[in-house]
């Protein structure tokens, strides 16, 4: 049974239920509440906000408060909030993703999408990502993650339709310069589509690889991470460009 004195926290990710980053996040979160984990049964990176609309979803219980779903991170949040948990959790914590989620990455990321889905369903959420690839370095972030979670739980109110996107720099936590609030940078991918030919002589394509170029304001997420800071970006569900509303109205569209 859940201890009523402790908040309920839901952990998920897009790297799969066995991922080290998820185990780290859930382990840290246990200090602050009753943690439930509902995550994909396999890696679901770059699935963005996909829902499995055209096939049945299978839910497997691994232990008392740990489940896996044969679907996307968004599927996991929906199943957890609508089927598994009796009451909404205090927070949904997504990650820790193995790899960065900055700039346009947030549009592709399953980790970010899980936090976004929670926000849509009315639950405060934070997405966590590690910008390196060495799990031994990621493991040093336990205390820092705990501090971030503690700070969020102290909030009696959380901004509506907003969630936090956190990126940890590729260095041990002991070498982190601090935590800064940032804006999204811009990332341009170059040579990310590759043409190849199979053994039958048929062309096919792969998306990925190549290289990228960053640009953005002085307070952009990628600049903070490069300088050794933890980047915290508040993201809003409303994509409306309010500055252009009146201009676009003046275009006389449809007239």
C-alpha positions in Angstrom: 0.0 0.0 0.0 1.1 3.6 -0.6 2.0 5.6 2.4 -0.4 8.5 2.4 2.2 10.8 4.0 4.6 10.4 1.1 3.9 11.8 -2.4 3.4 9.4 -5.3 6.0 9.9 -8.0 5.9 8.2 -11.5 9.1 7.5 -13.3 9.3 6.6 -17.0 11.8 7.0 -19.9 12.3 6.2 -23.6 15.5 4.1 -23.2 13.5 1.1 -21.9 12.7 -0.3 -18.5 16.1 -1.8 -18.0 18.1 1.4 -18.7 20.6 2.6 -16.1 19.4 6.2 -16.2 15.9 5.1 -15.2 17.2 3.0 -12.4 19.2 6.0 -11.1 16.3 8.4 -11.3 13.9 6.0 -9.6 16.4 5.2 -6.9 16.9 8.9 -6.2 13.2 9.6 -6.2 12.6 6.9 -3.6 14.0 9.3 -1.0 11.1 11.7 -1.7 8.0 9.5 -2.3 6.5 6.3 -3.3 7.9 5.6 -6.7 6.0 3.8 -9.5 7.9 2.9 -12.7 6.1 2.4 -16.0 8.4 2.3 -18.9 8.7 0.9 -22.4 9.8 -2.7 -22.8 12.5 -1.7 -25.2 14.3 1.5 -26.5 11.9 4.0 -27.9 14.2 6.9 -28.6 13.1 9.5 -31.1 9.5 8.3 -31.0 8.4 11.8 -30.0 4.8 12.0 -28.9 3.6 8.9 -30.7 0.6 7.0 -29.4 0.0 3.3 -30.3 -3.5 3.8 -31.8 -3.7 0.9 -34.1 -2.6 -2.1 -32.0 -3.3 -3.4 -28.5 -0.9 -2.5 -25.8 0.5 -5.2 -23.4 1.2 -4.3 -19.8 3.6 -6.5 -17.8 4.0 -6.2 -14.0 7.6 -6.7 -13.0 7.3 -6.3 -9.3 5.2 -4.4 -6.8 5.4 -0.9 -8.3 7.3 -1.5 -11.5 5.7 -2.2 -14.9 6.6 -2.3 -18.6 4.5 -1.5 -21.7 5.2 -2.7 -25.2 4.6 0.8 -26.5 5.9 4.4 -26.5 6.8 6.6 -23.6 3.5 8.5 -24.2 1.6 5.2 -24.0 3.4 4.5 -20.7 2.2 7.7 -19.1 -1.4 7.3 -20.4 -1.5 3.7 -19.1 0.0 4.6 -15.7 -2.2 7.6 -15.0 -5.5 6.1 -16.3 -5.1 2.4 -15.4 -2.3 1.7 -12.8 -2.3 4.6 -10.3 -5.5 5.1 -8.2 -4.7 8.9 -7.8 -2.6 11.2 -9.9 1.1 11.4 -8.9 2.7 14.5 -7.5 5.2 14.5 -10.3 6.1 12.6 -13.4 9.9 12.2 -13.8 11.1 11.1 -17.2 14.6 9.9 -17.9 17.5 10.0 -17.2 17.9 9.9 -21.0 21.1 8.5 -22.3 22.0 11.4 -24.6 21.1 15.2 -24.8 17.7 16.7 -25.4 18.3 20.3 -26.3 17.1 22.6 -29.0 15.0 20.9 -31.7 15.8 17.5 -30.0 12.8 18.2 -27.7 10.5 17.8 -30.7 11.8 14.3 -31.4 12.5 13.0 -27.9 10.4 10.3 -26.3 11.8 11.4 -22.9 10.5 14.9 -23.4 7.2 13.6 -24.9 6.5 11.6 -21.7 6.8 14.8 -19.6 4.7 16.6 -22.1 1.9 14.0 -22.0 1.9 14.2 -18.2 1.5 18.0 -18.4 -1.4 17.6 -20.9 -3.1 15.3 -18.4 -2.6 17.8 -15.6 0.4 16.4 -13.7 3.6 18.4 -13.2 6.6 16.8 -14.9 10.3 17.0 -15.5 12.4 15.5 -18.2 16.0 14.6 -17.4 18.8 13.9 -19.9 22.5 13.3 -19.7 24.6 14.8 -22.5 27.4 12.3 -22.3 27.5 8.5 -22.9 29.6 7.2 -19.9 27.2 5.6 -17.4 29.9 5.8 -14.6 29.8 9.6 -15.0 26.0 9.6 -15.0 26.0 7.6 -11.7 27.7 10.6 -10.0 24.6 12.7 -10.4 22.5 11.1 -7.6 22.8 14.0 -5.1 22.3 16.6 -7.8 19.2 14.9 -9.1 17.9 14.7 -5.6 18.4 18.4 -5.1 16.4 19.2 -8.3 13.6 16.8 -7.3 13.5 18.3 -3.8 13.2 21.8 -5.2 10.3 20.9 -7.4 8.5 19.1 -4.6 8.7 22.3 -2.5 6.6 24.1 -5.0 3.0 24.2 -3.7 1.9 25.3 -7.2 3.5 24.5 -10.6 2.9 26.6 -13.7 0.1 25.4 -15.8 0.8 23.8 -19.2 4.5 23.9 -18.4 7.2 21.3 -17.7 10.9 21.4 -17.1 13.5 20.0 -19.5 16.8 19.3 -17.7 20.2 18.5 -19.3 23.2 17.3 -17.3 26.6 18.3 -18.7 29.1 15.6 -19.7 31.3 15.8 -16.7 31.2 14.3 -13.1 28.7 16.0 -10.9 31.6 17.2 -8.6 32.8 19.4 -11.6 29.4 21.0 -12.4 29.5 24.8 -12.3 25.9 25.2 -11.1 22.3 25.1 -12.3 21.0 27.8 -14.7 17.6 28.4 -16.3 17.9 28.5 -20.1 16.1 28.9 -23.4 16.1 26.4 -26.2 18.9 26.7 -28.7 18.7 25.9 -32.4 20.3 22.9 -33.9 20.8 22.3 -37.7 21.6 18.8 -38.8 23.9 18.4 -41.8 24.2 15.2 -43.9 21.8 13.4 -41.6 20.1 11.5 -44.5 22.3 8.7 -46.0 21.5 6.7 -49.1 22.7 3.1 -49.3 22.1 0.1 -51.5 21.2 -3.4 -50.3 22.5 -6.7 -51.7 19.8 -6.7 -54.3 20.8 -3.3 -55.7 17.8 -1.5 -54.2 18.3 1.9 -52.7 17.3 2.6 -49.1 17.8 5.5 -46.7 19.0 6.0 -43.1 18.3 9.0 -40.9 21.0 9.8 -38.5 24.7 10.5 -38.3 26.3 13.4 -40.0 27.0 16.5 -37.9 25.2 19.4 -36.4 25.7 23.1 -35.9 24.2 25.0 -32.9 23.1 28.6 -32.6 21.1 30.6 -30.1 20.9 33.3 -27.5 23.5 33.7 -24.8 21.2 31.9 -22.3 20.6 28.9 -24.6 20.6 25.4 -23.2 23.6 24.2 -25.3 25.8 27.1 -24.2 25.1 26.3 -20.5 25.9 22.6 -20.9 29.1 23.4 -22.8 30.2 25.6 -19.9 29.6 22.8 -17.4 26.2 23.9 -16.0 23.0 21.9 -15.6 20.5 23.4 -18.0 16.8 23.8 -16.9 14.5 24.9 -19.6 10.8 25.6 -18.9 8.8 24.4 -21.9 5.2 25.4 -22.6 2.5 23.4 -24.4 1.2 26.4 -26.3 3.2 26.8 -29.6 1.3 29.9 -30.7 3.6 32.7 -32.0 1.6 35.5 -30.3 3.8 38.2 -31.7 2.7 37.3 -35.2 -1.1 36.9 -34.6 -2.1 40.4 -35.8 0.4 40.3 -38.7 -1.0 37.0 -40.0 -4.5 38.2 -39.5 -3.7 41.1 -41.8 -2.7 38.7 -44.6 -6.4 38.2 -45.5 -6.0 34.5 -45.7 -8.9 32.9 -47.5 -10.2 36.2 -49.0 
